[in-house]
């Protein structure tokens, strides 16, 4: 599964703009010195599809091919605001309970292929 890695300092910058929910977009990992969050790209892609926003979808398309996913993702989050953040947090929480199956029908009736991203 492809991930977007956000360091603690990148999360702090996003947190200033979007609030503490940015820390709920994916699992937190730390080696005792450095900490980071891993945001599943498939969840970002799913949320972009459900938002039906051409700007967001274009940015996600760039995420999939970019060598610097983190930079593109931070720019996307800053530009799109709380709607995208809320969708990512919600979809991530739902995926925790579902164990990220190969495909999943959401509460909205949308079939998601988590592993395709």
C-alpha positions as CSV (number, residue, x, y, z in Angstrom):
1,X,0.0,0.0,0.0
2,X,1.4,3.4,-0.9
3,X,1.7,5.9,1.9
4,X,2.2,9.7,2.3
5,X,4.7,10.3,5.1
6,X,4.3,13.4,7.2
7,X,6.9,14.3,9.7
8,X,6.0,15.8,13.1
9,X,7.1,19.3,11.9
10,X,4.9,18.9,8.7
11,X,2.0,17.9,10.9
12,X,2.5,20.9,13.1
13,X,2.3,23.2,10.1
14,X,-0.9,21.6,9.0
15,X,-2.2,21.7,12.5
16,X,-1.8,25.5,12.7
17,X,-4.1,25.8,9.6
18,X,-6.5,22.9,10.1
19,X,-6.5,21.9,13.8
20,X,-5.5,18.8,15.7
21,X,-7.5,16.4,13.4
22,X,-4.5,16.3,11.1
23,X,-3.0,13.9,13.6
24,X,-5.9,11.4,12.9
25,X,-5.3,10.9,9.2
26,X,-3.1,7.8,9.7
27,X,-1.1,5.8,12.2
28,X,1.7,7.6,14.2
29,X,5.1,6.0,14.3
30,X,8.2,6.9,16.2
31,X,11.7,5.6,16.9
32,X,11.9,7.7,20.0
33,X,13.6,10.6,18.2
34,X,11.7,11.1,15.0
35,X,8.0,10.8,14.6
36,X,5.7,10.7,11.6
37,X,2.3,9.8,10.4
38,X,1.6,7.6,7.4
39,X,-1.5,8.6,5.4
40,X,-2.7,5.8,3.0
41,X,-2.8,7.1,-0.5
42,X,-5.8,4.9,-1.3
43,X,-7.9,6.7,1.4
44,X,-6.9,10.1,0.0
45,X,-7.9,8.9,-3.5
46,X,-11.2,7.6,-2.3
47,X,-12.1,10.8,-0.5
48,X,-11.1,12.9,-3.6
49,X,-13.5,10.8,-5.7
50,X,-16.4,11.3,-3.2
51,X,-15.8,15.1,-3.1
52,X,-16.2,15.4,-6.8
53,X,-13.9,18.4,-6.9
54,X,-11.7,18.7,-10.0
55,X,-9.0,20.6,-8.1
56,X,-8.7,17.9,-5.5
57,X,-8.8,15.1,-8.0
58,X,-6.1,16.7,-10.1
59,X,-3.9,17.1,-7.0
60,X,-4.4,13.4,-6.1
61,X,-3.5,12.4,-9.7
62,X,-0.2,14.3,-9.2
63,X,0.3,12.6,-5.8
64,X,0.2,9.2,-7.4
65,X,3.1,10.1,-9.8
66,X,5.1,12.6,-7.7
67,X,8.5,11.8,-6.3
68,X,7.7,14.2,-3.5
69,X,4.3,13.1,-2.4
70,X,4.6,14.8,1.0
71,X,5.0,18.3,-0.6
72,X,2.1,17.8,-3.0
73,X,-0.1,16.5,-0.2
74,X,0.8,19.4,2.2
75,X,-0.1,21.8,-0.6
76,X,-3.3,20.0,-1.3
77,X,-4.3,20.0,2.4
78,X,-3.5,23.7,2.8
79,X,-5.6,24.6,-0.3
80,X,-8.6,22.3,0.2
81,X,-9.2,22.9,3.9
82,X,-11.3,21.0,6.4
83,X,-13.6,19.1,4.0
84,X,-10.8,16.9,2.6
85,X,-9.3,16.5,6.1
86,X,-12.6,15.4,7.6
87,X,-13.1,12.9,4.8
88,X,-9.6,11.4,5.2
89,X,-10.0,11.1,9.0
90,X,-13.5,9.5,8.6
91,X,-12.3,7.1,5.9
92,X,-9.2,6.1,7.9
93,X,-11.2,5.4,11.0
94,X,-13.7,3.3,8.9
95,X,-10.7,1.4,7.4
96,X,-9.4,0.5,10.9
97,X,-12.6,-1.3,11.6
98,X,-12.7,-3.0,8.2
99,X,-9.1,-4.0,8.1
100,X,-8.6,-2.4,4.7
101,X,-10.3,-5.2,2.7
102,X,-9.6,-5.5,-1.1
103,X,-12.9,-3.7,-1.7
104,X,-15.5,-2.3,0.6
105,X,-19.0,-0.7,0.3
106,X,-19.2,2.4,2.4
107,X,-22.2,3.8,4.2
108,X,-22.8,6.0,1.2
109,X,-23.1,2.9,-1.1
110,X,-19.8,3.6,-2.9
111,X,-17.6,0.6,-3.6
112,X,-14.0,1.3,-2.8
113,X,-11.1,-0.7,-4.0
114,X,-8.6,0.1,-1.2
115,X,-5.7,-1.7,-2.7
116,X,-6.0,-0.2,-6.2
117,X,-4.4,3.1,-5.2
